[in-house]
Amino acid sequence: MEMGTILKTLQDPMGIPFYPVVFQALMVLTFALHIMFVNFTLGTSFLSVYGYLKGGENWTRLSRSLAKATTVNISMAMLLGVAPLLFVQVVYDPFWYASNTLSAAWVMGFIFIMMLGYSLTYVFYLKRDHKTGGGFAIFGIIAFALFLLSGIIMHALGYQLLQPEKWLNWYIKGNTVDTSGTSLHAFQLPRFLHFIIPSFAMTGIFLMLYAWYFKNRADFDKGYLEWVGKTGAKMAFIFTAIQAVVGFWWLFSLPAGFSFFTNPFFLIGAALGIVLLVFLYNAQKDPVKYAVPGVLGAFLTIFGMSYAREALRMKYLGRFDYSIFNYKLNIDWGSTALFLSTFVMGLLIIGYLLAVAYKSGRTSGEYVATPSMNKWGKISIALLLCWIGIVAGLGIIISVRNYL
Ligand code: HEM
């Protein structure tokens, strides 16, 4: 059977419950958020160990803050990884599942690798002050290595997915069928680095934000914050420049037939990257002033690049006449409405949690919530209770109906 037909046969016969372009846009958006927090995780985890080993007043203090930040960043990266995971399974199911099955042992191992990395991050953060002289660095180093390994696994799954013409060769070894799932079959260094190098640029921007965020706190020394801001701005600029070079390396390693350098998504992404580089160059003068527009600009660039990544996937899979826009449509308004309202409600509730964290961190003493914050909190709790009631109620009604 021809590959295009095989891929069509592997699609969900029920079709998809809403327009694919909506799933695609949400997949790209949530992937951009996921990869931004992956970058923060890798960067803060690396720098926290570096600062711990380097020692000195500034580095030790920054290292402690970054170790704590890593625990939050990794939680966000995991949380925001689930959304693109669900979307990719909806629109690219034949590819995602085939790629996952080919490396099934790694897919299952991924969960344990994440759990171990997450736990070691906490050991490093909580126990590091118990021993001087870098005694606990090993926990931070292993956690960083495990996060990097998680990235390698995700990259391999995402890259294997793009090459259905090789699946059979990976599945058959000599005269036997390899069902072990213990191999990762594909790795493309420039593509991988394109997602990893920004960790250091983004962490540079993270440090600029740190200097901006704590600037009004009496318990933060001005000299220390200035040092953090300047170090961050320098890191952000240097690694964005390296990233641009890696981007071109990736571009030139793509199949020539794709002519990807003329792709409008790529051109927009690249233009955003160049503007960001110029912006970061100017930020060296006053990192605090540039911190907030810096993170917004960086996210916009990541979002543009994530769209370019999706456009590239469409090029790869277009070779087999596969397009998510031809997926059988079986519109289901009920589940779509529930999904979208959950999404909006989630934003409202997460917005509240972030606002509390933001406001409380900016005050030196005890944080007292304003009446409008209290109202927002109450609305969030009420929404959550309603949502639990609706989802549990629907579950019960549908189960009973199916049973009768
Ligand atoms: C620190 C841990 C992690 C790292 C370093 C990491 C890194 C990456 C990288 C580099 C990619 C892009 C690969 C490529 O396109 O070549 C990626 C994609 C992806 N990651 Fe993560 N990831 C991590 C954790 C997670 C977790 C916990 C989840 C799920 C809960 C997840 C879900 C995804 C998904 C679904 C994609 C592919 C989306 C798509 O193909 O559109 N990741 N990740």
Residues whose N, C-alpha, C, O or C-beta is under 5 A from the ligand:
A	BS01	HEM	F31 V38 A77 M78 G81 V82 P84 L85 V88 F147 S150 G151 M154 H155 G158 F195
